[in-house]
Amino acid sequence: MESHEIKIHTEFIKLQDLLKFAGAVETGGDAKLIIQEGRVTVNGEVCTMRGKKMRPGDHCAIDNELELVVT
């Protein structure tokens, strides 16, 4: 699995925004689709909330292929 660290300078970032910021998806619509399809896990559990607040220490994965770690 490919892993990337994403550094944020705020208290949190929404899951859909994290996916866009990291370049994992091109548009918010793409993010909405893969999240609603259950293809994204947050801290090891499937997450279908695109507004999920991701804080430093959290991690998400898309299809168990790409992992994003928030720092």
Backbone as a printed PyTorch tensor [residue, N CA C, xyz], in Angstrom:
tensor([[[  0.8430,  -1.1830,   0.0000],
         [  0.0000,   0.0000,   0.0000],
         [  0.8830,   1.2400,   0.0000]],

        [[  0.5700,   2.1460,  -0.8740],
         [  1.2890,   3.4180,  -0.9600],
         [  0.7910,   4.3420,   0.1420]],

        [[  1.7130,   5.0270,   0.8290],
         [  1.3400,   5.8800,   1.9540],
         [  1.9260,   7.2790,   1.7820]],

        [[  1.1160,   8.2920,   2.1340],
         [  1.5530,   9.6890,   2.0530],
         [  1.1760,  10.4120,   3.3310]],

        [[  2.0740,  11.2600,   3.8110],
         [  1.7760,  12.1200,   4.9600],
         [  1.2480,  13.4440,   4.4430]],

        [[  0.1450,  13.8950,   5.0250],
         [ -0.4490,  15.1670,   4.6440],
         [ -0.4050,  16.0780,   5.8710]],

        [[  0.3610,  17.1520,   5.7640],
         [  0.5080,  18.0790,   6.8930],
         [ -0.5620,  19.1620,   6.7860]],

        [[ -1.2930,  19.3490,   7.8930],
         [ -2.2950,  20.4190,   7.9180],
         [ -1.8970,  21.4330,   8.9840]],

        [[ -2.3530,  22.6550,   8.8100],
         [ -2.0150,  23.7380,   9.7440],
         [ -3.2570,  24.2470,  10.4580]],

        [[ -4.3140,  23.4420,  10.4420],
         [ -5.5620,  23.7880,  11.1040],
         [ -5.8990,  22.6650,  12.0810]],

        [[ -6.9650,  22.8470,  12.8500],
         [ -7.3640,  21.8370,  13.8270],
         [ -7.8040,  20.5460,  13.1370]],

        [[ -8.4900,  20.6750,  11.9900],
         [ -8.9690,  19.5010,  11.2690],
         [ -9.1530,  19.8440,   9.8000]],

        [[ -9.3710,  18.8050,   8.9890],
         [ -9.7240,  18.9570,   7.5820],
         [-10.8050,  17.9330,   7.2990]],

        [[-11.8020,  18.3040,   6.5150],
         [-12.8750,  17.3650,   6.1830],
         [-12.3230,  16.2900,   5.2550]],

        [[-12.8660,  15.0930,   5.3820],
         [-12.3950,  13.9500,   4.6020],
         [-12.3980,  14.2340,   3.1120]],

        [[-13.4850,  14.7720,   2.5760],
         [-13.5340,  15.0250,   1.1380],
         [-12.4850,  16.0480,   0.7220]],

        [[-12.2210,  17.0400,   1.5780],
         [-11.2060,  18.0450,   1.2760],
         [ -9.8070,  17.4540,   1.3480]],

        [[ -9.6070,  16.5240,   2.2690],
         [ -8.3150,  15.8410,   2.3780],
         [ -8.0130,  15.0650,   1.1010]],

        [[ -9.0080,  14.3550,   0.5980],
         [ -8.8110,  13.5720,  -0.6210],
         [ -8.4690,  14.4710,  -1.8040]],

        [[ -9.1300,  15.6300,  -1.8970],
         [ -8.8310,  16.5810,  -2.9750],
         [ -7.4470,  17.1970,  -2.7790]],

        [[ -7.1450,  17.6520,  -1.5550],
         [ -5.8680,  18.2960,  -1.2510],
         [ -4.6910,  17.3640,  -1.5430]],

        [[ -4.8620,  16.0890,  -1.2430],
         [ -3.7910,  15.1130,  -1.4480],
         [ -3.6630,  14.6880,  -2.9090]],

        [[ -4.6330,  15.0590,  -3.7390],
         [ -4.5900,  14.6760,  -5.1470],
         [ -5.0890,  13.2610,  -5.3960]],

        [[ -5.7580,  12.6730,  -4.4110],
         [ -6.2820,  11.3100,  -4.5630],
         [ -7.4920,  11.2940,  -5.4930]],

        [[ -8.2130,  12.4210,  -5.5600],
         [ -9.3420,  12.5870,  -6.4780],
         [ -9.2060,  13.9530,  -7.1330]],

        [[ -9.8650,  14.1200,  -8.2690],
         [ -9.7560,  15.3900,  -8.9790],
         [-10.8030,  16.4070,  -8.5320]],

        [[-12.0060,  15.9250,  -8.2050],
         [-13.0820,  16.8580,  -7.8640],
         [-13.7890,  16.4160,  -6.5880]],

        [[-14.5660,  17.3290,  -6.0400],
         [-15.3720,  17.0050,  -4.8750],
         [-16.4160,  15.9490,  -5.2040]],

        [[-16.8960,  15.9610,  -6.4370],
         [-17.8580,  14.9560,  -6.8780],
         [-17.2540,  13.5540,  -6.8560]],

        [[-16.0010,  13.4560,  -7.2910],
         [-15.3050,  12.1580,  -7.2480],
         [-15.1490,  11.6950,  -5.8110]],

        [[-14.7990,  12.6260,  -4.9200],
         [-14.6290,  12.2870,  -3.5070],
         [-15.9520,  11.7980,  -2.9290]],

        [[-17.0320,  12.5220,  -3.2150],
         [-18.3570,  12.1480,  -2.7190],
         [-18.7150,  10.7320,  -3.1720]],

        [[-18.4640,  10.4300,  -4.4250],
         [-18.8150,   9.1290,  -4.9880],
         [-18.0740,   7.9800,  -4.3090]],

        [[-16.7480,   8.0850,  -4.2020],
         [-16.0040,   6.9590,  -3.6230],
         [-16.2740,   6.8120,  -2.1270]],

        [[-16.5530,   7.9240,  -1.4440],
         [-16.8850,   7.8440,  -0.0190],
         [-18.2380,   7.1610,   0.1560]],

        [[-19.2330,   7.5640,  -0.6400],
         [-20.5650,   6.9790,  -0.5220],
         [-20.5830,   5.5050,  -0.9350]],

        [[-19.6770,   5.1020,  -1.8120],
         [-19.5950,   3.7050,  -2.2340],
         [-18.9520,   2.8180,  -1.1780]],

        [[-18.4410,   3.4230,  -0.1000],
         [-17.8110,   2.6510,   0.9640],
         [-16.3970,   2.2100,   0.6440]],

        [[-15.7370,   2.9120,  -0.2610],
         [-14.3750,   2.5550,  -0.6700],
         [-13.3040,   3.1940,   0.2050]],

        [[-13.7220,   4.0630,   1.1430],
         [-12.7640,   4.7830,   1.9910],
         [-12.8900,   4.3000,   3.4360]],

        [[-11.7330,   4.0190,   4.0410],
         [-11.7220,   3.6770,   5.4640],
         [-11.0120,   4.7870,   6.2220]],

        [[-11.4900,   5.0580,   7.4290],
         [-10.8670,   6.0410,   8.3160],
         [-10.4950,   5.3100,   9.5910]],

        [[ -9.2160,   5.3360,   9.9100],
         [ -8.7060,   4.6410,  11.0980],
         [ -9.1560,   3.1840,  11.1230]],

        [[ -9.1640,   2.5510,   9.9350],
         [ -9.4510,   1.1240,   9.8280],
         [-10.9100,   0.7410,   9.6740]],

        [[-11.8270,   1.7170,   9.6920],
         [-13.2550,   1.4180,   9.5690],
         [-13.8520,   2.1650,   8.3820]],

        [[-14.7650,   1.5120,   7.6630],
         [-15.4140,   2.1420,   6.5220],
         [-16.1310,   3.4050,   6.9840]],

        [[-15.9420,   4.4820,   6.2300],
         [-16.5580,   5.7690,   6.5660],
         [-17.3210,   6.2750,   5.3440]],

        [[-18.5940,   6.6030,   5.5240],
         [-19.3960,   7.1440,   4.4310],
         [-19.7660,   8.6070,   4.6700]],

        [[-19.1040,   9.2430,   5.6400],
         [-19.3590,  10.6580,   5.9410],
         [-18.2680,  11.5080,   5.2950]],

        [[-18.6260,  12.1990,   4.2200],
         [-17.6020,  12.9890,   3.5300],
         [-17.1560,  14.1970,   4.3380]],

        [[-17.9610,  14.6270,   5.3130],
         [-17.5970,  15.7530,   6.1640],
         [-16.8660,  15.3340,   7.4260]],

        [[-16.4750,  14.0690,   7.5250],
         [-15.7600,  13.5470,   8.6970],
         [-14.5370,  14.4190,   8.9700]],

        [[-14.3990,  14.8560,  10.2190],
         [-13.2680,  15.7080,  10.5840],
         [-12.0320,  14.8490,  10.8000]],

        [[-11.0080,  15.1110,  10.0080],
         [ -9.7440,  14.3850,  10.1010],
         [ -8.7550,  15.2710,  10.8480]],

        [[ -8.2200,  14.7410,  11.9250],
         [ -7.2760,  15.4870,  12.7610],
         [ -5.8970,  14.8270,  12.6930]],

        [[ -4.8520,  15.5520,  13.0970],
         [ -3.5210,  14.9310,  13.1040],
         [ -3.5360,  13.5980,  13.8570]],

        [[ -2.9330,  12.5950,  13.2540],
         [ -2.9120,  11.2460,  13.8170],
         [ -3.9110,  10.3230,  13.1490]],

        [[ -4.9260,  10.8970,  12.4820],
         [ -5.9010,  10.0820,  11.7570],
         [ -5.3050,   9.6290,  10.4270]],

        [[ -5.8260,   8.5260,   9.9220],
         [ -5.3980,   8.0680,   8.6000],
         [ -6.5920,   7.5130,   7.8540]],

        [[ -6.5420,   7.6220,   6.5380],
         [ -7.6010,   7.0570,   5.7160],
         [ -6.9550,   6.2920,   4.5790]],

        [[ -7.7100,   5.3590,   4.0230],
         [ -7.2250,   4.5550,   2.9080],
         [ -8.3270,   4.4560,   1.8660]],

        [[ -7.9170,   4.4230,   0.6170],
         [ -8.8430,   4.2610,  -0.4970],
         [ -8.5740,   2.9070,  -1.1270]],

        [[ -9.5790,   2.0430,  -1.1170],
         [ -9.4860,   0.7020,  -1.7080],
         [ -8.2690,  -0.0800,  -1.2180]],

        [[ -7.8020,   0.1890,  -0.0220],
         [ -6.6130,  -0.4570,   0.5380],
         [ -5.3950,  -0.3530,  -0.3660]],

        [[ -5.3590,   0.7040,  -1.2000],
         [ -4.2340,   0.9160,  -2.1120],
         [ -3.4460,   2.1640,  -1.7590]],

        [[ -4.1430,   3.2120,  -1.3410],
         [ -3.5030,   4.4860,  -1.0450],
         [ -3.8860,   4.8980,   0.3640]],

        [[ -2.8770,   5.1460,   1.1920],
         [ -3.1360,   5.5780,   2.5640],
         [ -2.6630,   7.0080,   2.7500]],

        [[ -3.4940,   7.8230,   3.3860],
         [ -3.1610,   9.2040,   3.6930],
         [ -3.1340,   9.3560,   5.2080]],

        [[ -2.0150,   9.8660,   5.7290],
         [ -1.8480,  10.0570,   7.1580],
         [ -1.8050,  11.5510,   7.4340]],

        [[ -2.6850,  12.0200,   8.3040],
         [ -2.7550,  13.4490,   8.6300],
         [ -1.7500,  13.7400,   9.7390]],

        [[ -0.8970,  14.7430,   9.5130],
         [  0.0910,  15.1330,  10.5420],
         [ -0.0600,  16.6050,  10.8360]]])
